[in-house]
Amino acid sequence: MPKEGATGYILEPEEADRSALLSREDRILSELLAARQLVPREALELCASERERAPGTSLADLLMARGHISPADCERLVGEARAIEAVLALEAPAEGRIGEFRLVREIGRGAMGIVYEAVQEPLGRRVALKLLPAAAALDDRLAARFLRESRAASRLRHPGIVPIFTSGREGGALYFAMELVEGPSLEALLGAGPLDAQRAAGIVAQVARALAHAHAAGLVHRDIKPGNILIGRDGRALLTDFGLVHETSAERLTATAAVLGTPAYMSPEQARGEPADPRADLYSVGAVLYAALAGGPPYRGEIPSAVLAHMLREEPAPLEQVAPAVPAALAAICRAAMAREPADRYQDAETLASDLERYLAGRPVQAPSARASGRRAARSWRASRLALGGALAAIAAAVALGWLLRGPEAAPWRIERRI
């Protein structure tokens, strides 16, 4: 999809390999099965080759005939694959309308539907209209996540959060309308290189203020990253994409659900499959500040498992090493926000924002010192090693959906192609 989404394994529908032997629905099914470690990739490749010799047979039929998956699991996963395929295949609604909204153009599509630039005709207002098609809305998990994003964002009224204007259902499709922000994402800005210290601190301070508001409302964003931070024409930073939001008052998440997010920016506890409290967002804010100053995230890798392996095994390269020109005070703020243990970080977004504002004003900062003892560090290391294998498998399953929907057109995200 055009926007950088939750990281997982990319499905390349046009690759000239085994997937070319399958329909798009079967390719999606294949990736779901592999990412969730239900069927080995070797078995999927054999079935794909066999299907070439028997084109009238579906991949699902072959997998069940070979005993790789039960009929019940197969039916459930085929339903998921069809819902995803419906999002990928959807054309503009008939007559270019959704209720009172006249569609102008498609500006992005991804795991949580399609976004159009639209005009809310009774008001003459230009909006970004996010749509979950009727076929995809039949998938309970997709619909629940879409509605959760709509409800969560509509509760928040803050100048640093993209506002939701209205939501509804039309012809079985779910939608909500939000402000159409005209300006780049932070991800797009970083495509030209690192930001200077003042600008980076100013943007991240605004994000921290927006998060303080969300946390006060009982919401944890769980997917803070440069692609979800928009920079308006007036220079204002706005936080968007609450699709992974979690209510802190709600029942604790399962480990699989808790690893949803983007590995390059998620907290160590998320990577370990532990429930995320507001301090997980603060780690991600620190990682965004690191990226803004260094020109890239603290952990990098060709695939998500490599990123997670680096995160769980080692500390990031110090900012002073990768960006020597960064002032020591700002590096200290970044280091404190990104402390491996939540207890060693800033304890709330308000405090982090205030420290960034102190830095911008030329005043002494109050970044927490690294208080982790050798015993705590050793315990964290042991826990990370034990969790590594399970976390890598869980992240593949939890975030595969977002990457499946990115498709081969995925490119550095721009605000005019916002999901």
Disulfide bonds with the S-S distance in Angstrom:
none
